[in-house]
Amino acid sequence: MAIETDYLIVGAGATGLAFADTLLEQDPDADIVFIDKHSAPGGHWNDAYSFVALHQPSATYGINRLPLGQDRIDEAGPNKGFYELADGAEVLAYFQSAMRDHLLPTGRVRYFPNSEFLGDNRFRNIFSGEETKVTVRRKLVDSTYFETSVPSTHKRKFAVADGVRVAVPGELPNLWKQAESLPQHYVILGAGKTAMDTGVWLLEAGIPPEAITWVKPRESWILNRARVQPGEQFFEDTISGQIAIMENAAKAESVAALFHALEDAGVMLRIDEAVEPEMFHYATISQGEVDRLRTIDRVIRNGRVERIEHGRMIMRDGEEAVPENSLYIDCTATAVRPKPVAPQWQGDRIVLQLLHVPLVTLNAAVSAFIEANFDTDEEKNALCKPAAFVDSIDGYAGTILGTGTNRFLWSQNPKVAGFLAKSRLDPAAPTIAWLAQNAPHRLAILQRFSEASMAAMPNLQRLAASAIASA
């Protein structure tokens, strides 16, 4: 089969859908074809564990022209007092509705699920094997650059003896069906946000902390959700958090020192205050969740697990005895695989990457706006400088620098600034626009932020260069 389109978008997840939504709004003639290996829109959300939830508020996630959630503040639970966080089922239903009820009815979008991209603008239906050649009149859009991985789809990197019980987080809510053979002990493998979510779920399910072991190869710094809230009611707290980042970045002797200063300022959290974190993935958490997770005091730090046998784990740096009837919960998937950055616009190809870290749907929407409103690759790439995703703490200075550079470029361009002022995906610009009309006196704090940002740039450049040199 052969078809034609203006834009062939590989991936119908959050990034691809957000790009398409804004492109359709900005370019009334654009025709789009989506291909995706999943059977439904939503990308990795199709594979996520059932109790997963957004890190960031629903209010600033998704596609620009379709609100997610009720724009409400949670009144109970560990997220009490903050904007709601959509769970996985809600996010998946949202993206399916975005495709079915919002994009396809335009008549300018075609969607091919269950399809594998073969390169050379070709794809193959996974079930029928039928291949389709696409004539792309304008651009191929790659929205899969970071290869998001989740526990249910990643390949396990440790060996397991026969009869040892291993599960992924998504299987936990079904344990009630095995009431007569429930584990006596639970072992969380991994130290990232999935592991944190799993720990909170186990505790809230009624499992006592002493029945949980947590294998943490590395400790992580975590963003305090209280300091990254959108909306005018949180404006001063959020901007104060950004000022703290910049003022401390200007004088930090090292990235490690910067994190400690931000912990003192209430911007960063860590679960174990006695352990020096080595990891930072922009995971966001509330103080309430941290307090719950601190009750799990059986923590093993012997490196990554290499083999699990009955009653013991063999790790890189030692062995550990574990109760025989234990369930091991594999939370070791790498959510985003760090890759080198490249220009987003590459002739007949657009490679969507991080611009304002870590707001993936905002990045995609801004990229679509720039694609539709500027002419040359040089102009477009000059407005979008991709930033690398961080793994260790050393990369943090580079992401602050990258995000700050892009935000400055956007603020200086009237067209881009105008788009952001009306975009629900931007956590700050619409609030600033609203305050300018309704409470301009509250914007005085922005002068301090601007001054702090300018003062921080030289030291951020030094810290980022040092991280690259030592990598």
N, C-alpha and C positions, 0 to 999 in steps of 0.2 A: 504494500500500500504506500502511497505517496501523498503528502499534504503540504500546505504552505502556511506560514505565519510570519508575523513581524518579530515576535519574541518567543523563543523556546526556553521555558523555565524548567530546569532540572531540579526537582524537589518541591513538593506541595506541603512543606512544613511552615512553621511560623515565619521564617525569613522570606521564602518564596511568595507566600500569600500576602504578606505586608508590602512587598515590592509591587506585586500585581495590582493591589487595591489602589495605591497612590498613582501608579502609572496610568491606569484606566481613567482616573480622575483628571490627571494633568494632560493626557494626550487622547483626545476624543476619537482618534483614528486607529489607535494601537490595537492589534489583534494578538492574542496570547494563546500558546499551547503549554499546558502543564504535563509533565510526566513524573511519576513517582512509583517506587516499588511497593509502597503500602497499598492496601485495599481501600483506604479512606484518607481524606486530607488530615493534616496534623503532624506529619513527620514522626519524630521519636515519641510524641505523646501517645501514639498508637501502641507503643511497646512499654510504656512506663508502668511502674508499680501503682497499685490502686489507690494508695494513700498519699501519693505524691501531690505536692501543691506548688504554686508559684513561689519563687523567692521574692519577686517584686510585686507591688500591688496590682490587682486586676485593672485598676483605673488607667494604668499606663502600659498595658500589654495587649498584643493582638494586632489587628489591622486598624488603620487610622479612622476609618469612617463607620466602624461598627463597635459600639461600647461593649466591654466585657464586664459582667457582674452588675451590681446594683449601686455602685459608687457609694458604698456604705462603710461605716467603721464597725469593726468587730466588737461585740459587747461581752464576749466570754472566751475562755481558752487562753493559750499562751500568746496569741496575737491580739489580745484585748487592748482596745484603745487605738488600733492602727487600721489602715485601709485593708479591706478584705483581700484574701489570697485565694483565688480560684483553685479548686482541686483538679486532679487530672481528668476526671470524667466531665467536669464543666468545661475545661479548656478544649477537650476533644470535641464535645458537642458544639462548642463555639466555632471551631475551625470548620467542622462539617457544615454548619449553617452558613458560615461565611462563603464557602464554595457554592453550596446548593442554592441559597437564597439571595446572595449578594453578587457574586462574580459571574456565575453561569448565566443568570437572567439578562446580563448585558448583551448577550449574543456575540460578544467579542472574546470569549474564553472557551477553550475546549480542554477537557481534562481526561488524561489517560492513566488510571490507576493500574496497579499490578504490572508495572512496566519498568524494564531495566534499560538504563541508558548505555548504549554501546560505543559512544563516541562518533565522530564524523556526522553529527546531527541525525543519528539513527537510534531507534529504540525497539525493544522486543517485548511482547506480552509474555509474562512469566508462565502463564498457563497454556495458551494456545501455541506459543512459539512464533506467532506472526510478527514479522519485522516491518517497521514503518520508516520511511525516509522522509525527513522534514526539510523542506526548502525554507531557510531562515532569511527573511528579507532584511532584517536589521541585526539583532543580537541574540546570541546564546547567553542565558543568564544562569550561572552556576550558584545555587543557593546551598550547596552541600559541602562547602570547602572544609568545614571543621569536623565533619564526620561524627556527629553526636552519637555516643554509645550509652546504653542503659543496661541494667543487670540482666534483663531477660534476653538480650541479643549478643552480649559480649562473650568471647571465648575465655573460659576459665584458665588461669595461669598456674594453678597448683593441682597436685595429684590428690586423689581421694580413694581411700581403701574401700573395698566392697562392704556394703552394709552401713557405712557412715551416712547419716542424714544431712543433706545439703539442700538449701532452698534459696530462691531469690526473694527479695522483699515482697513482691506481688503475691506470693503464695501464703503469706502470713495470715491474712484475713480469712482464709479457708481452713485454718487449723481446727476450728470448732467442729468440723465434720469428722475429725479424728479424736473425739473426746476421750476414747479409751486408750489412746496411745500417744498422748501429748508428751512432748519432751520434758525432761526434768530440769534442763538447763539450756540456755540460749547463748550462742557465740556470734557476735557481730564481727565480720571481717571487713576492714576498711575504715578510713578516717574522714571521708568526705561528707558532703551534704546528704547523700543517700544513707550513709551510716548514721548520721545524726537523726534523720527522719525516722529511721528504723528504731533507734533507741527510744525516741519519744513515743512511737507507736507501741512498743513493747510495754513501756511503763504505764501508758494510759490504758492499755488492755488489762492491766492488773497484775502483771508479772513483777515480782519484787526485785529490787536492784541486785540483791545477792544471788539471784538466779540468772544473772546476765554477766557474761565476760565480753570485753571489748578489745579486739586486737587492733591497735593503732600504730602503724609503722611510722607515722609522722603526726605531729600536732599541727593544727591549722589556726590561722587568724581568721576571724569571721566579722563581717560588717554588722554593726548594730542597726537593726531595722528601724529603731526610733529616730535615727539620724538620716534616713533616706526616704522620708515620706513626701509624697506630692501634696499639692493643695495649699490654699492660703492659711488654713488653721495650723499647719506645720511649718510655715514658711521660715520663720526665724530659726527654729531648731535645725531645719535642713540646711539653710545657708550657713548657720554657725558651724555645722559639721564640715561643710566645704571650706570655710575659712580656716578651721583647725587643721585640715589636711594641708592647705597651702602654707600657712604660717609655720607649721612644723617642718614641712618639706624644704622650706627656705634655709633652715638651720641644722637639719639632721646631718650627723656625720656619717651615717650609714642607713641603709633601708631598715635594718633591724631596729635601730634607734628610732626611726620614724614610726614604726609600728607600736613601739612601747609608748611613745608620746601620744599617739592616737588612742591607745588604750586608756591612758590617763585622761584624755579629753572625752571619753565616752563614745568614740567613733568606732573603735574596734573592740571585739570581745575574743576571749578564748575560754575553752572549757576547763582546762587544767592550768591554773596560774603558776604552777611550779615547774612547768615544762616549756622550754623555748620552742615556739612554732617554727617549722621550716616550710610550711605550705600556705598558699593563699590562692583561692580560686574564685573570689568574689561571692562566695556563699554568704547569704544574708539570714540572720536569725534574730529572734527576740531574746531579751533577758530572761523571760519566763521559760523558754526552751532550754537555755543554758543552765538555769537552776535545776531543771528536771534532770538533764544529762549529767550534772555533777554528782547525782546520787549513785551513779554507776561507778563504783570505786575499784572493781576488779578489772584493771586495764593492763594489757600486756604490750610491751614495747620491745620486741625482739626482731624487728624487721618484718618483711612480708612473709606470709605463709607459703611454704614450698610443698608440704605434704600433710594430709590429715589422716591419722590412723585411729583405731578405736582407743579412746582414752588419752590421746595425746596429739599435739600439733608439733610439727617440725618446721621451724622458721629459719630465716637466714642467719640469725644470731643466737640460736638456741632452741630448746625444746620446752614444752609446757604441758603439764598434766591437765586434763579436762574431764569432767564427769562423763561416764560412759554414755548415758542416754541424753546426749546433747544434740541440738539442732544448730548447724552452722549456717549463717545467713550471709550469702555472698554479696557484698556491697563494694566490690573491688573494680567495677567498671569505671573507666575514665570518661567522664561526661563529655568533655571536649578535648580533642587531641591537638596539642600545640603544633602549629605549622608555621613555616616562614611566611611573612607577609609579602604581597606583590601589589602592583597597581591594580585598582578595581577595574578600570577601563582598559581593555587590551584589544583594540581594533574591533573585531566582530564578536568579542566576548566580554561579559561583565562577570567578575568574580566577587561576590558579595562577602565582605569581611567586617571586622569590628572597627567602628569609628568612635562612638561614645561607648566605652567599655562599662558594663557588659550588656547594654540595652539593644538586643539583637533586632527587635522589630522596629524600633526607632531608626536604627542604622539602615535597615532595608527601605523604609519609607523615605528617608532623606535621599538615599541613593536613587530611588525612582524619581523623586522630584527633580533632582539634578540631571538625570538622564533626559527627562522631558523638556527641561527649560534651558539647557545650555548646549552648545553646538559641538565643540571639539573634545576629544579625549584629554587634551592638555588642560582645558578649562575645568573639566569634571574632576580629573585627578588632583588638580590644584586645590579643590575644595574638600577632598576626601583623602586623608592620609591614614591608611590602615594601621591599626595598632595590634601588636601580638598579644595573644591570650597568655595569661601568666600561669605558671605551675609552682615554682618556688617563690619565696618572698622577694627575691632579688629583682624580679620582673615588674614589681609594682611601680617603681619610679617611671619606667617606660610607659606604662598604661596611663598614669596620671598625665604625663607629658603629652602622649598621643591624644587623649580625650581633650585636654586643655587646648591643644593646638587646633583640633577640629572645631571645638566650640567657639574659639576666637574667630576662625575663618568664617564660620556660619554667621556669627553676630555682625561681621563687617560686610556681609553681602545682603543687601535689602531684600532680594527675592527669597533667599533661604531663611533669613530671619523672620520674614512675614509668614512663611509656611509654618515654621516652628511655633510661632506665637499662637497659632490656631490648632496645633496638632495635639491631640489628647495623649499621644505616645511620649511627648516631651514632659518630663517631671517638673520642669521649672518655667519654661518660656510662657505658657498660657497663664500661669499664676502671676508672673511678673506683669504681663499685659493687663490682667484683671486689676491688679493692685495699682497700676499706673492710672487707671480710670477711677478707682473707688477708694483707694487709701494710699496715695503717693508718698506720704510721710514714711510708710513702712519700707520703702525701697532704699532708704539711706544706707542700710547695711550693705548694699551691693557695692558701694564705693570701697568699703574695707575689703570685700572679696576681690575686687579688681586689683587693688593695690597688692594684696597678698599673693595673688596669682602671678603678677608680673615679677614680684620679688623672688618667687619660688623657682622660676624658670632656669636660671643659671645652675642652681644646685641640683635640680631634677635632671638636667642634662648631664651633669657630672656623675650622678648616681646611676643613671641609665647607661652611660658609656662604660662605667666601671663594671656593671653587671654583664654587659656584652663582652668585655675584655676577659672576664673571668669564666665565661660560660664554656 
